Amino acid sequence: MSITVKNTTPDTTRVTLFGELRDGSFDAKIMAETDVPYTRCWEDEIEQRIVYIQPDPDQLKAILAALNERRLTVEQLQEFGGMGGGTSEIPV
């Protein structure tokens, strides 16, 4: 199954920040690109990655479930999105 997610647009520059946590799970926050912290966003974070997508709450929940269930990797997820608008088909 895949979902169609909006990509970032130049006028909004909203991104989704994904974090891999020490317990092996993932979390995410949608924010303005200028609000992405240069330090850790989550206290127990191993790594964080920006993806230029703007999912709605249900889409974000589906993406996190796919990451947590190892049906999708962060590396695969970073292949999607973009700053020019449009959409991405993300396999969840």
Beta strands, then each sheet from edge to edge (+ up, - down):
strand 1: 2-7
strand 2: 14-21
strand 3: 26-32
strand 4: 45-51
strand 5: 53-54
strand 6: 87-91
sheet 1: 5+ 1- 6+
sheet 2: 3+ 2- 4+
end
